């Protein structure tokens, strides 16, 4: 065989002594020769060809006893063999390469795919046999890769190759960036491109105490127990290949407990009718909501569909007793300009019955003057009881609530609204008259 060492000893018989050899003529293939001393045809063939050698054998004790023979030697080409290493797993959008090789080439090899398909985006180089490219879709495909030797048309070999391309693994969040102590928090981490089962974990940082990540579903939920800013790296791992991971950072700002609620009237998101925002250096945040004194008649009950009102939203906890306090200022310090009707979207009494609901004529009220002939002066705090301590207000469900303030007597400015379950449950935040108390939101 080409380029492989060859040795073949010749033998003779019927002589009286070991025979002697003599080269008569040789056209042996290149790299091969006859050794007459040893009687051996040997060497390393360097060409694929057929050659002849004519030798004579004689008896040294009787030289006339001689014979001649012509022998043929054909050098075979080496096997033409394709080799393809195990294919690595690729990923959509990432460069991929698989290097094929061939041995035994006498001319030049030409590569092709003779059956099956390569993943979209990959091709085989016809000169080198390298399979390469950037996969554009994921899945598993099998192709038969063939090489052909230009030295002779029948010298071909082919091998199958199976290549798996995985999708890009990504994580997205459907989760609020804020929460509140005592209020249920819910979100979800979503994975795309998972081939096996997703396994979720917190790779760095931490979720708020009371909030957890479900390892199987990616659900994020719980009831925060601590306020503050929290940052967690939410990671997913593909069970089909543990090296495939993706992560995203979730930032959550948790507000303090909703048992202490402070609202600034001027922050109202809904302001209708005769209510207007007024700049006032003595008011919380530097402005108030004011309903001008137009000498309108006092409303005996709240209106189900008022024209003159404003609304704010807040979060409350179900079943918690809240004391309502408001700070107002009557035009001209006149007691006839000192009250409003107050309603809520989900308020209930201690027994759970609907109470003071928006859209009804039921409401509680706030009056700056704390009792008959008590008088008013400047800003003053009071609750929804005239000359006493009001009963608490409850809410049917934990979560967002709306408070609606509508006209009872015109000529009143409001700047602060407090719903307190602890600090001001039984004590006013400030004075009934000439108050200067500004509570932080």
N, C-alpha and C positions, 0 to 999 in steps of 0.2 A: 504494500500500500504506500501511496505517496508520502514521503517524509517520515516513514517508519523504517527502522533498521531491519535489514533482511539478511539472512544467512542460510544457505542450503549446501550441505555436503554432498559430494558425488561419490558413488561407490562403483567398484568393478569386481568381477569374480572370474574364477578359472585360471588365475595366474599362480605361479609357484611361490611368489612373494607378494607383499603388498605392492599394488600397482603404482606406477608413476604417471603424472599428468602433464599434458602439454597443450597450450592454447593454440588452436589452429586459426580461428577467426572469431571476432566478437562484434556484435552490434547491440550489445546489452543496453538497457535504458540508462540514461544519465545518472551517475552516482553509484552504479553497480558494476563490479568487475569480477574476473575469475582469478583466484589465487591457485596457480598450478602446484605449488609446494604442498598446500593443505588440501587441495582438491575441493575448494569451497567457492561457491558463487556468493558474494556478499557486498554490502554497502547500503547506503540510505538513498532510495530513489528520489530524484528531484524533479522528475517529469512523469506525467501519466502517458505511458506508451508501451509498445510491445517490442522486444528485442530478441536476438538470437545469439547463441554462443556455440561454436563448434570446438570440441575438445577431443583429444586422443588419449587413450590409456594404454600403457604397455607394461610388460613384465620386465623389471630391471635385470633379471637374470637371463632373460631371453628377449631382447629388444624387438626381435622380429614378430613376437607375439603381441600384436597391437590391434586396437580397435578404435573406431572413430564414431562420434555421435554428435548430433546437432540438437540442442535444447532450446525451448522457447520460454520466455519470461514476460508476463504481462503485469504492469503496475496498475493497480486499481485506484480510482479516485477515493478520497476520504468520504465518509458519510456526510451528507448535507443535512444539518439538524438545526431546527429553530428552538430557541429557549426563551421563555417568558417568565419572569419572576412573579411571585404572588402579588396581585394587584392591591395597592393600598386603597383605603376608603377615601373618597374625595368629598368636596362640598361645593354646592352651587356658588358660583362667583369667585372661587379660589383657583389659582393656577394649578394644573395637574400634569404630571408626567410619569410615564412608565416606559423604561428602556428595554426593548427586546434585543436579542442577539442571535447570530447564526454562526455555526462553525462549518468548516469544510468547503468554503466558497473558493472556487477556482477562477470564476470570472467576477462579476459584480452582482450583488443581490438586489432584487426588486421586491418591494413589500406591497401587500394589498390586503383588503378585507374580502374574503371569498364567501362568507355567509354570516348571518347575524348582523348586529349593529353595535356601534360604540355609543356611549352616552352623548346626547346632543351637546355640541361644542367641542368634542374631541375628534381628532383625526390621526391617521397613521402616516408618518413621513415615508414616501415611497423609496427614498434612498437609504435612510438610516433605520427605519423600523420603529422609531420612537413614537409612542402614542402620547399626545400632548394637546393642551388647549385649556379653555376655561369653561367648565360645565355650566350649561344654562338651564338644565332641568334635573330633577332628582329621580332616583330609582335604581334598579339593577338590570344591567344588560349583559349579554354574552355575544362575543364575536369570534370568528375563526380567522386568525392572522396567518397569512401565508408569505413565504419568501421563495423566490425562484432564482436559480443560478444561471447567469447568462452564458456560462461555459457550455451548458447543454440543457435543452428545453425540458428534459425529463427530470432534471434535478430540482425537485421542489419538496418543501416540507411545510406543514401547517400545525398550529396549536390553538386551542381555544383559550380565551381570556374572559373572565367575568369581572366586571367593574361595578362597584356600588358607589353612587353619589348621594350624599345626604343633603337635605335642605338646610338653609341657613337657620340657625336657632336664635330666636329673638324673644325678648320679654317686653310687654307693655303693661301699664298700670291703669286700672279703672278704680281709682281710690281718691277720696277727698284729701286735700292738703291741710285740712284743719279739722279739729275735733274739740270736744269739751269734756271736762271731768264729769263723770256721772251720766253722760249721754252716749248711747250705743253708737259705735263706729263700725262701718262696714265698707269693704272694698274688695277688689279681686286683682290678682296678678295673672296675666294671660300670656301663654307661651305659644309661639308659632314655630313650626319646623321640628316638632318633637316626633321622632320615629317610634320610640318605645313609650314608656310611661314617664311622665314628668315627676321629678322629686324636688320639692321646694324647700328652701332653707334661707336663713338670714346669714349672709356671708360676712357681714361687718356691721358695726353699729347696733342699734336696738330699736324696736318698736316701743311705743309708750307702754308703761306698765298697765296690765289689764287687757292689752291688745295682742293677739297671737296670729301667726301665719300657719294655715293648714298645710302640712307637708304633701298631701296628695292632691288637693284641689286648687291650691293657690289662694283660697279665700282668706281675707284679712279681716278680723273682726274682734269685737269685745267691747268692754266699757272702760275707757281710760280712768285711771285712779290718780294720776299725777299730771299737773299742768307743766308746760314747758315746750321747748323745741326738740324734736326727735328726728334722727336720720338713720335709716336702715338700708343696707344693700340687699335687695331681694333677688335671690339666685335660683335658677332652675337647672337641673342636671338631667340629661337624657339617659334613661336606663339602658338604651340600646348601645350606648357608647359613653362610659363615665367621663371620658375626656371632653365631651361636648357640654359646655356650660355657657350660660348667658345670664346677665344680671342688669338690674336697673336700680337707681337710688330713689327711695321714697322718703320725702320730707313731710312731717306732720307737726303742725303747731297746735298744741292742746291748750285751750283756754281754761281758766279756773272754773270751779263748780258753778252751775247755774242756780245755786241756792242764794246767790247774792247778785242781783241784776240791777245795773245802773244804766239808764238810757238818757241821752240828751234829746230833748224835744226837737231841736233844730236838725237832727240827723234823720228825721222822718222821711221815709221813701215815698209816702203818699201824702200829699197836702192839697186839700180841695176847698173851694169856696172862699170864705172871708179870712181864712187863716193865712198868714204871711210870715216869712222869716224876717226878723229884725235884728240889726246889729245892736249889741248891748254889752258894754265892757263888764258889767256886773253879772252877766249871765254865764252859765256853764258853756265853755267853748266859744265864748264871745258873741253868742246870738241866741235868740229865743224864737218861739212861735207865738204870734200875737193875733188875737181876734179883736178888731177895733170896736170900741163902744159906739154902737149905732142906735142905742136906746130901744133895742128890740125887746119884745116881751120874753119873760123867762119861760123855758119849756118845762112843762110839768113831767114829761116822761121822755126817755130816749127815743130816737127815731130809728125805725128799721132800715130806712134808706135815706140817711141824712145827706144834705148838700154841703154843709160846712163841717169838715172833720179832717183829722190827720191820723196816720197809722205808723207804727213801728213794729218790727219783728224781733223776737228773742227766743232763746231756748230755755225751757223749764223742765222740771222733773215731776213726774206723776206722783200724786199722793203727798206732796210736800206742802206744808202750810206757808203761804207767802203773805206778808203784810205789805199792802200797797201804800206808798207815800209819794206825794208830788209837791213840787215847789212852784208857786205861782206869785204873780204880782197883779193886783187890781188897778185898773186905770183910776187915777185921781184918788187912790186909796179909798175907794167907795165900795162898801159891802155889797152893793147891787151889781158889781162887776166881778164877782169872785168865784164862780163855780163852773164846772163842766160835767158832762156825762162820760162815763168810762165803760167800755165793753171789751170782751176778749173773744178770741176764736174758739177756745176750748176750755173755758173755765167751768168748774163745778163746785158744789158745796161739799161739806165734810162727808156727806153720805153718797157722793158721786153723781148727784143730779145736776143737770145743766143749769148754769147760772150766769147772768150778765152776758149773754151771747150776742155777738155781732149778727145783725140781720133780724133782731127782735126788738121789742120796745122795752126790754128789761135791761137795766144798767145800774151800776153803782155811781156815786158822784164824788167829786173832790170840791171842797170849799176852803178858800184861804182863811176865812174867819172861823175861829174855833169856838163857836157858841154865840148865842144871842148877846148883842152889845159888846162882844169881845173886841171888835174893831180890827182893822187891817192897817199895816204900814210896811211898805216896801215888799221885799221877797218874804214869803212865809211857807213853811212846811206844814202839811196836814195830811190826814188819811181820809178814808171814805166813811167817816163817822163824825157827826156834828156834836162837838162837846163830849168826846169820849174816845175809847180805843176800839177801832173797828175789828170785826172778825176776820180771820185769815181767808185767803182765796186759794183754791186748789185747781189743779189741772188734770184732765182725764188721761192724758198721754204724755210721755216723755218726748221732748223734741221741740220743733219750731212752733211758736205761738205768735199771734198778732194781737196787739192792743190798739183799740180805736178810741180816740178822744173826739167827742163832738160837743157842739155848743149847748150850754144850759143857760148861761147868762153871758152876754157879750161884754167886751171890755177887759179881757183877761190875757195875760202873757204867761207862758209856761216854759221852764228850761230844764227841769230834771224830773225823772220818774224812777222810782225805786220799788223793786219787789224783793223783799228780804225774808229769808227763812231763819236767819240767825242773828246777825248783828243788830238789825233794826226791827226784829220781830215784835218787840214790846216797847221800843224807844224810838222817838223821832230822830231822823238824821240831823235835824237842825232846829232853829227857833221858829215860833209861829209868826214872829214879826221881825222886820229889819234883819233878816238872816243873810249871812255871807258865806255859808257853807257850799263849797264846790266839791262834789265827790268825783273821784276818778272813774272813768268808764270801766 
